[in-house]
Amino acid sequence: MLDFVLESIKLVLIMTAELIYPPYDTVLGEGPVWDHRIDTLFWIDITRGRVHAYNPETKFNRTFEIGQYVGAVVPRTRKGLVMALHHGFATLDLITGKVKFILDPEEDKPNNRFNDGKCDPAGRFWAGTTEISHKNITGSLYCLNERHQYRRCLGNVHISNGLCWSGDHTKMYFIDTPTCRVQSYDFDVETGKISNPGVVAVFDPSDGLPDGMCIDENDNLWIAFWDGKSVRCYDSKTGKLLERIELNALKATSCAFGGENLDTLYITSAATKGLEGDDGGGLFMVKPGVNGRKADFFRG
């Protein structure tokens, strides 16, 4: 379904996403990432501690029970996945389902958990934390390298969320949800260091809170809005709204490009108690008319 509206003196394309995997018992669907090597979408249910592997061709969704909160997963260049959990970093063997612990940078903060993460173009795994209750600002953003050494890159983070990098690898974009903005940083791909913070866009919280994020081949940012029932596309240089994807789920959580041509946007969502007819917790898809980029995998 297509429609157009005039917003901020700019024509904005509006599309509707299709539900492709019903909610069932998913509570907090999140963290989609496409593995082009096996044509599989990995996504998670944070609070149920589950990792899903969805095959769009067969519609089969395989589930791995992790046993604790799962904040993010990313494929490894070798077999399996790397995960950011309630209690630190770990790997998952997709054949045996075995979880192998790496390290926990926040052993002293048992009330924190990891919430979102992605790999940078050099294959380092970035993931951030949040307090489980979200009441206090106790989170940080960490970077785990291929030797399983970590750095704390940002502090005073409330709810660490969307991450992505520009096509030329010189910019990193980051969302701390309650700030209602997208932050940009100069990025050194060789060292993984970030500097020179700036603001790309600021949002009205009454229209939803920015959550997970991905980037397309044109360096435009696609952002899922919690309580906003949508994913919206913004120009990463001007912050202008370009496109809006609506879905039948109040709490959109994240998005990722996938499919054979990377022209399909997959969208995760969270369940909303007491909201009749809402497909929250389901997995959605739409072809927005633009291609994404291949996800970067963890080299460790």
Secondary structure, 3 states (H helix, E strand, C coil): CEEEEEECCEEEEEEECEEEECCCCCCEEEEEEEECCCCEEEEEECCCCEEEEEECCCCEEEEEECCCCEEEEEEECCCCEEEEECCEEEEECCCCCCEEEEECCCCCCCCEEEEEEEECCCCCEEEEEEECCCCCCCEEEEEECCCCCEEEEEEEECEEEEEEECCCCCEEEEEEHHHCEEEEEEECCCCCCEEEEEEEEECCHHHCEEEEEEEECCCEEEEEEECCCEEEEEECCCCCEEEEEECCCCEEEEEEEECCCCCEEEEEEECCCCCCCCCCCCEEEECCCCCECCCCCECC
